[in-house]
Amino acid sequence: MSIGRPAPEEAASCYWRYIDRVPGDDVVGTLATQLEEAPRLLSRISEQMSLHRYAPGKWSLARC
């Protein structure tokens, strides 16, 4: 089952820059693919890299 792309009136205009990044109309399929790809991508981040903060007091991947 495919949910499909929302109609223009179904999402606020500020969300379309994100919606338009989804290829095709199968959002659920895209999420399933990302669920498979995410662990492989995240496993390349070392503990030290996960603690990096871009400025003092800002968030890191490991801690908010």
N, C-alpha and C positions, 0 to 999 in steps of 0.2 A: 504494500500500500504506500502510495506516495502522497504526501500532504500537499506538495506543490508550493510555488512561489506566491506570496501574498499579493493581493490586489493593491493598487496604490492607496486606496482609502483604508486599508487594513493595518497600516503601520505609519507612525509619525515620520515626517520627512527626514528627521535627524537619524533614523535607523537605516535608511536606504544605502548609505555608504557601506554599511556592513552586509546588508542583504545582497547587494550587488556583487559582493566578493564570493558568494556561494555559486559554484559552477552548476549550470543546469537547474532543474526544478526539484531534484530529489534531496531535500535538506536532511532527512533522516539518514539516507545513504551516505551523505557527506560526513555526518556526525559519526556514523559507524566506522568509516574509513579513518577518521581522525582518532577515534578511540583505539584503533589498532596501531596507528603511527606514533601516538603520543609517548608511550613508554620507551620506544626506540630513541626518539628525539631527546627526551628528558634524561635518559641514562647516560648521555654524553656530558652532562653537567656535573662537574666535580663538587664535592662538599665545599671546597674553598670558593669556587665560582658561585655557588648558591648563596654564600654569605655576603657577596659583594653588594655594597650600597652605593648608588650613584652620587649621593651627597650625605653628609652627616644627618642622622635622624630620619632618613628616608627608608623605604621598604627594601627588602631583598627577596630573592626567590624563596629563601628558607624561613624568613621571619618578617613580620609586619612592623 
